[in-house]
Amino acid sequence: ERSPGQLDAVLDDLGPLPGESRPNARALWVAGLINPLPALGVALEVRPAALMAATADERIRVAEFGLRDSIQRLRSPGPPF
């Protein structure tokens, strides 16, 4: 978090995680979580790619890539970017 309560505010803005029966909405929710505004500075920007994806499967792959990359950056020593 860059400011106290930032993640809580992001989660409040996003609302509940869409169910697995709504893969497009779920992938966009994940993209919004890992790339909130203001930015957390720990993940690549994936929102444009998620929005431009032609299929739910492609959106899911974009969101998964963003999550994996963010986790790897957080585990690595030094600043994420």
N, C-alpha and C positions, 0 to 999 in steps of 0.2 A: 504494500500500500504506500502511496505517496502522501496520503493524508489519513488521519484516523477515521475509520468508518467508511473508507472509499469502497471496499468490496461489499460491505453491507448495502450501501446505497446502489451499487450496480445491480446486486441481486434483487433489490426492491424494484428497480426500474424494469428489469427483465421479466419479473414475475416467475411463476413456477416453470420448471423444466417441462417442455412439451413431452407427451408420452411417445413411446417408441413407434406407435402407429402413425405418428406425424414426423417422418424423418426430415423433411425439408425444414419445418419449423424448429426441430430439435437442433439440426446442424447450424442454423442461423442463430439460435439462442447461444450455442457454444461459442460461435465466432464473436458474438457480442460480449460474452463473458471474458474471453481471453484478450479482446481488443476494446476495452471500454474507453469512453471519453470522460475525463481526461485519461490519457494512456498511463498504464502501469510501467511501461518500459521493459517488459520481460518477454514479449512475444512478437514475432513477425506480424505484420499487418495482413490478416487473412480475410477481413470483411469484404473487400472488393471481389476477390476470387470466389468467395462463397456466394455473393450476390450474382455473379456472372455465370456460375456453374449451370450447366444445361439440365442436369438431373440430380435427383436426391442423392444417388450414390456418389456423384462427383462432389457435392456439397459436404457429404460426410467425410470423404477423403481429405478435403481441404481442412475441415475442422480437426480431424485426427492429426494431420500433419502439424497444424498450429499447436495443438496440445503437446504432442511429442517434442517438438522443437522447444517450446517454452519450458517444459520440464527439464530437458537437457541443459538449457541455458541456466536455469536455476541451480542445477547440480554442479555446474562448472565453476571453478574459482574465478574471481574477478567480476567486473561488471558484465551484465548480459549483452550489452552492445558497445 
